[in-house]
């Protein structure tokens, strides 16, 4: 508990005790206005206690939102890195396969006529392009995951700001 909150708690306890003392003193001396003042002071102490509790809950929610934001950001970074590594592996595999297919097409082309050679190379290129498109789709999925994580991060930041505002309002209400 911070010193500020501890001071507010002590002040609330003091107000409660002082209010009870005024109420008892007013009842003993027969002064209704002192009884009323004591009851009012006790009510104010209860209100301050409730406001401090609400502020603590709001602060806990804020901390939870900040933790969620950090976790979402970390997860997004991890997913982005994993997707990039996977895309690089796919591209590397595709390039190796492309080279292997070109070599096979070249061997086959040597055995066939010139027209047959061109057809084999075209098929290898089409297969390589298809796999390249697959790798590009995987990279697009990584970008989508990154955008979703950014959106989640913004949502959590908005929640944290809202929790800050609520805490500020509760502090203002407590001071009033």
Beta strands, then each sheet from edge to edge (+ up, - down):
end
